[in-house]
């Protein structure tokens, strides 16, 4: 009986040992090269390397917007290439905005601008007219026109501009384009039958009595002008880049009439 009890007790102890060994993790049970259990790895995991930043393509298209201010100026001498006598020259300010696409050194601009088109008040004589026998025009300043109406135009034009860099901040720019000008308002005159006047000495004989002269005038009469005029651009200037993405343009040229001006733009 004691022998059988000892055998049964030995069997139970052996089974307990086998179960305990089987329940341990494989890493603890697996012997190393020297017969000892292999130690768990303690090396920290390394983060994945980030991809390098892609450099910006200098020839990729850029888009920007600019505001412009211009002075259209026509000297009296230039006007008298087309008429016998001009009362005075013309000087008018215009303002507008530009939508710009730039790639490399080339810009494409879509411009919108408004400006007045006033001329000097006084006696204007058409080429080939003799005021001793023909009528003269006495053109009115907007201050003296009905309802103070002034002539102006709203323009839309496409312009291509190329740039020749001088250094990293300054470039010479040049280009041209075309568009349409839509007239607004009106220009008024008196039709004057002159009294004792000549082409060289039209005042006061070609000035209507309503404006302090001695001529016989009818009016005011509004000039019958076409509603749309062509706009032709020829531009030269400098582009200054004070900071990245910002430009200042100094320009002169012809925009149907001579002009000079400036614009400030920003690229996104």
Secondary structure, DSSP 8 states (H G I E B T S, - for coil): -HHHHHHHHHHHHHHHHHHHHHHS-HHHHSB-TTSSB--------------------TTS-EEEEEEEEEEEEE-HHHHTTTSSB-S--EEEEEEEEEEEEEETTEEEEEEEEEEE-----EEEB-TT--TTTS-EEEE--GGGSGGG---EEEEEEEEEEEEEESSSSEEEEEEEEEEEEEEES--EEEEEE-SS--SS--TTTTSBGGGTSSBEEEEEEE----SEEEEEEEEEEEEEEEETTEEEEEEEEEESSEEEEEEEEEE-
